[in-house]
Amino acid sequence: MSRILSIAGCIAVLLAGSLNAQPPGNRAEEFPLPLEKVVLFTSGVGYFQHGGKVNNDAQVEMSFKSEHINDLLKSMVLEDLGGGTVSTVSYASRDPLTKTLETFAVNLTDNPSMGQLLGRLRGEAIDVDALAPASGTIVGVEKRAVPVGADKTIEKEFVTILTKDGLRTLPLDSITRIKLVDPRLQSELEKALAVLALGHDNEKKSVTLNFSGKGARDVRVGYVQQTPIWKTSYRLVLDDAAGGNQAMLQGFAIVENTTDNDWKDVSMSLVSGRPISFVMDLYQPLYVPRPEVQQELYASLVPQVYGQDLAGGEREFLEAASRSRITADNPLVANKLRKSQLAANQLAAAPAGSFAKNDSQDQLQDNDNKGWHDKSMFEAAASVQSMAQGGALGELFRYEIAKPVTIQRQRSAMLPIVGEKVEAEKVAIYDERVMAKHPLAGLRLVNSTKLNLMQGPITVYDGGAYAGDARVEDMAPGSERLLSYAVDLDVEIAPRAVVKPEEIVSMRVEKGTLIASRKLAREKKFDVKNSGDKGVKVLVEYPLESGWKLVKPAKADEVTRDRQRFVVIAQPGKPAVLDVAEEMLVDQRIVITNLDDNAILFYSNAKVTSPDVKKALAEIIRRKREIEQVVREKAASQQEIATVSQEQDRIRQNMQQLDRGSELYTRYVQKFAQQEDRVETLRKEVAQREKQEQEARRALDDFLSQL
């Protein structure tokens, strides 16, 4: 029964007056300007252009998803090609649907039933079609229990109307039509229903374009919005009959229409490039926080109580005593006097400024709340972030699709962009880093078309069957790329390293530094074996490192940024060997004074050492040996001094135990004197040796600096 009531309520609303909202079947009229042109970019945006005719002063209604409004406000271009002008562009508020519905006189936010809707219209005049038609003012809506059968009841809604003849109560399920008499209220209800209808379509926002002019003329509207990037995929069919150098290349552009409108017979362009594009929140209202200045408030003063002079107080006391007899006999007068005295005592006991203090506290609290609100609003306005990812800039080129394109909304399409023969040579590509045993079956593809080929996957077919997948980077006309699509199991490669010793190639001395040029060498051999029945052209990739010079072969067949390629022709059953040798010269700098005699003799005896360098090294050895001899003599003297000092300590200890007149004591004194003379002589020798050492080292440094 509740379902019947709900349907009856919906019928009553739909029949109430003529609604301006269009039925869902005619909503295609939201775009009166058909889409003419679409340009898609690989940076994730697309340019859309609409065009059509308008007459005189015209309004064009368009609708967009709310997330696209920012792009629209940033990029929309309007053109009146017939001499007219573009006046204003108005668009719907960003407020959510529920907030917008709350602004209408008839609130439809919570999907009210017919009874709830009539309850919200209490006091409004209506016309009702029922078994007994009535016109009047809505008094209210109530639910009553109505008996059904012997022992069951159901609830029904009844509306009470005040008519000219009095109050009438009608069951809602008996009403077939309700009309609002107030045209303003009727218009508000229609607008609320129109907003609801627009909200059903993915929260779309309406945009109104106003064109001013005379007569029929062409207008055009263009804008940029976010779109999926368009992609490419290729198919390469090898032609064995052409000797393996011809292949058929088919390429398709994958385009996705994620909009809510069909693309019908549009002119489409596909652009590969990286135009700078960003999102800025222009749809969100922004407010600048302003300081709030409070008016100065002055607290009222508490009434003051002043003391009376003693003479007057005494006089009043005597008069009050004379009246006490009268008031005691009259209880009403006495009660009034007590209340007045109590109020006066409370007022006098209140602290000065207490009322002003309460007002001030409330005011400060309001100020704090206001400041918090303004700060939150400012932070929300500044919370737009932007985030962005960088990469290699591809070649900028454009595909113009020759024929008009039709793609239904939320559908994708593969558009053929190339279908021509290209040059393709079969090769095997070996890289020890990728696979140490087998090379990869590949192709040397030449873009012999007149089109730029955008990067994408390539599916390779060979001999009428699937051969594998490859990936290609952007290719300009005439350029070539290597592709690998499978593992070539017929070809096996065994790399082996050859150990090469280091070699000193030159020697020189500069200002006390020995500079030895060493030649580092490395060599690697690749044994290639072909077990197939056809010859294979193998491209061996070898690291290209700074400083290393290729010795064998004399030159690489191809060089990339970080690899060298060498060509090896592997015939069936005939082993082939590729020998790659490199060398690098490095300079070793050694301070000669840090070398011992054996290290100096090693460099002096090298074959590449010149006679002059050998003579200089021999002189350095001689001078170093003289310094070492002086150092040894100085050390011997210092050691003897230390020995004598120890002996003197022993003699002192013994002399303390002897009688000064004994013969042994006298002998110790004589020996002690002799040792003192020897120590003095040794100390002079040490000083002399130190002077000789300094002079010898200074002479060695001067000699080295002149080399």
Summary of the structure (lengths in Angstrom):
residues: 707
radius of gyration: 53.2
end to end distance: 116.9
largest distance: 164.0
contacts: 1885
relative contact order: 0.09
helix: 33%
strand: 37%
